[in-house]
Amino acid sequence: MGERPRIAIIDSNTLSSLGLKGILQNVMPIVQVEIFHSFADLEENSPDVFFHYFVATSIVLQNRSFFVERKNKTIVLTASTEPVSQMSGFNSLCINVPEKELVRSLLQLEQYAHAHGRNLPPMPRALEMKILSDREIEVLALIVQGYINKEIADRLNIGLTTVITHRKNIMDKLGMRSVSALTIYAVMHGYVDINKI
């Protein structure tokens, strides 16, 4: 397999950059995410090798011509969901939202902006393989839709301890601990519709 696609985050806010990096690596496990604290930083590191730029609004405004030329690769990080404050012609991502919403926005960008991954690198074989049993997939789909163990047990007509066992097996098999990570996995594999999360 070739080199992993690289994604750049250009934002002077370290905490926000680190958080976004963690979520991006969950959404697209095959990418390599690099953080730059300024546009100058990015410029020194051959900016055109990057597959996407996630950029703070202020940095896009100061270096507009660079990003306008790379509009299809640029995702502007905004602090507001108001369309007025978003930059026309660019894909935007509001970062002042709960993690669940941010993950959903990223998945929507990934699904819609790229016509089902048209511009995205292919998933490695290991990630494409079906790892979970059909029953585990059913449990996973209900977990990511926000059902609690007792509700899952009732819906699938199984015991509570069985649900807890399935839940543990799912997390062990996938090596994922958070519901956000499970949500990403479920949507990327088509086990749950993005509009249900």
C-alpha positions in Angstrom: 0.0 0.0 0.0 1.3 3.5 -0.9 1.9 6.3 1.5 -1.0 7.1 3.7 -2.9 10.2 2.7 -1.9 13.3 4.7 -4.3 15.8 6.1 -3.2 19.2 7.5 -4.9 21.1 10.3 -3.9 24.7 10.3 -5.1 26.4 13.5 -3.3 28.4 16.2 -5.6 26.8 18.8 -3.6 23.8 20.1 -6.4 22.2 22.0 -8.9 22.4 19.2 -6.3 21.1 16.8 -5.4 18.1 19.0 -9.1 17.3 19.5 -9.9 17.5 15.8 -6.8 15.3 15.0 -8.1 12.6 17.4 -11.5 12.6 15.8 -10.2 12.7 12.2 -8.0 9.7 12.9 -11.1 7.8 14.2 -13.2 8.8 11.2 -10.4 8.0 8.7 -8.1 5.5 10.3 -5.8 5.4 7.3 -4.9 9.1 7.2 -1.9 10.8 8.7 -2.9 14.1 10.3 -0.4 16.9 10.8 -0.9 20.1 12.8 0.4 23.5 11.8 0.0 26.5 14.0 0.3 29.1 11.2 0.1 29.4 7.5 3.8 30.0 7.4 4.3 26.7 9.1 2.3 24.9 6.4 4.1 26.7 3.6 7.4 25.4 4.9 6.2 21.8 4.6 5.2 21.4 0.9 1.5 22.2 1.3 0.5 20.5 -1.9 1.3 17.0 -0.5 -1.9 17.2 1.6 -5.1 15.6 0.7 -7.2 18.0 2.7 -6.7 21.2 4.8 -8.8 21.8 7.9 -8.2 25.5 8.4 -9.3 28.1 10.9 -11.4 30.8 9.3 -9.0 33.6 10.2 -6.1 31.8 8.4 -8.3 31.3 5.3 -9.2 35.0 5.3 -5.5 36.1 5.5 -4.4 33.6 2.8 -7.5 33.6 0.7 -5.9 33.1 -2.8 -4.0 30.0 -1.7 -7.2 28.3 -0.4 -9.5 29.5 -3.2 -7.2 27.7 -5.6 -7.6 24.6 -3.5 -11.2 25.0 -2.6 -12.1 21.3 -3.1 -9.4 20.3 -0.6 -10.2 23.0 2.0 -12.6 22.6 5.0 -13.0 25.8 6.9 -13.3 25.4 10.7 -16.0 27.8 12.0 -17.2 28.6 15.5 -20.8 29.1 14.4 -23.4 27.1 12.5 -24.9 30.3 11.1 -24.6 30.1 7.3 -23.9 33.9 7.3 -20.6 33.4 9.1 -19.6 30.5 6.9 -17.5 31.2 3.8 -19.2 30.9 0.5 -17.9 28.3 -1.8 -16.0 26.4 0.9 -17.1 23.3 2.9 -17.3 24.3 6.5 -17.2 22.5 9.8 -18.5 24.0 13.0 -16.2 23.0 15.8 -18.2 24.5 18.7 -20.6 21.6 19.0 -20.7 18.4 21.2 -18.4 15.6 20.0 -21.3 13.5 18.7 -22.4 16.3 16.5 -18.9 17.0 15.3 -18.4 13.4 14.4 -21.8 13.5 12.5 -20.7 16.6 10.5 -17.4 14.9 9.6 -19.2 11.8 8.4 -21.6 13.9 6.4 -18.7 15.8 4.8 -17.1 12.4 4.1 -20.2 10.9 2.6 -21.8 13.8 0.8 -18.9 16.1 -0.2 -17.2 13.1 -1.7 -20.1 11.3 -3.3 -19.6 8.2 -1.2 -15.8 8.5 -0.9 -15.1 9.3 -4.5 -12.2 11.5 -3.5 -11.2 9.5 -0.5 -8.4 6.9 -0.5 -9.6 3.3 -0.5 -10.0 1.6 2.9 -7.3 -1.0 3.7 -8.4 -4.6 3.2 -8.3 -5.3 7.0 -10.8 -2.6 7.7 -13.1 -3.7 4.9 -13.4 -7.2 6.2 -16.5 -8.1 8.2 -15.2 -8.6 11.7 -18.5 -8.7 13.6 -21.2 -11.3 13.7 -24.7 -10.4 12.4 -26.0 -10.2 16.0 -23.1 -8.0 17.1 -23.9 -5.7 14.1 -27.5 -5.4 15.3 -26.3 -4.5 18.8 -23.8 -2.0 17.5 -26.4 -0.3 15.3 -28.6 0.2 18.4 -25.7 1.4 20.6 -24.8 4.1 18.1 -28.5 5.2 17.8 -28.4 5.9 21.5 -30.2 3.0 23.0 -29.2 1.8 26.5 -28.4 -1.9 27.3 -31.9 -2.6 28.7 -33.6 -1.1 25.6 -31.4 -3.2 23.3 -32.2 -6.3 25.3 -35.9 -5.6 24.9 -35.7 -4.8 21.2 -33.7 -7.9 20.3 -35.5 -10.2 22.8 -32.2 -11.2 24.5 -31.0 -11.0 28.1 -29.3 -8.0 29.6 -26.1 -9.9 30.3 -26.1 -11.1 26.7 -26.2 -7.4 25.5 -23.3 -6.6 27.9 -21.3 -9.5 26.5 -22.0 -8.5 22.9 -21.0 -4.9 23.8 -17.7 -6.0 25.3 -17.0 -8.3 22.3 -17.7 -5.5 19.8 -15.3 -3.2 21.6 -12.6 -5.9 21.9 -12.8 -7.0 18.3 -12.7 -3.4 17.0 -10.3 -2.1 19.6 -12.6 0.8 20.3 -13.7 2.2 23.6 -15.8 5.2 22.9 -19.3 5.4 21.4 -18.0 8.1 19.0 -15.5 5.6 17.6 -18.2 2.9 17.3 -20.5 5.4 15.6 -17.9 6.2 13.0 -17.3 2.5 12.4 -21.0 1.8 12.0 -21.7 4.6 9.6 -18.6 4.0 7.5 -19.6 0.3 7.1 -23.2 1.2 6.3 -24.6 -0.5 9.4 -26.6 2.5 10.4 -27.9 5.5 8.5 -26.3 8.7 9.3 -29.7 10.4 9.8 -30.5 8.0 12.6 -27.6 9.1 14.9 
